[in-house]
């Protein structure tokens, strides 16, 4: 299991949070998404690391912008996911 924290720009309310959670939650392998409008913080729990480009596309589909991604738990070196998404 992988838990990754992201920063999302543009969320202002509970509806925004729900929209982001639904879009990102539809990515294969994603088990849980928690978004907080006030801080812009989003936590994604997934079976394996998810490519940041997939997360960014889902956030954009919801109408917002992904501004940063942290290192997932369990990842070791090489970019955001240990290089498995080609980011290294």
Beta strands, then each sheet from edge to edge (+ up, - down):
strand 1: 2-9
strand 2: 30-36
strand 3: 41-46
strand 4: 65-69
sheet 1: 2+ 3- 1+ 4-
end
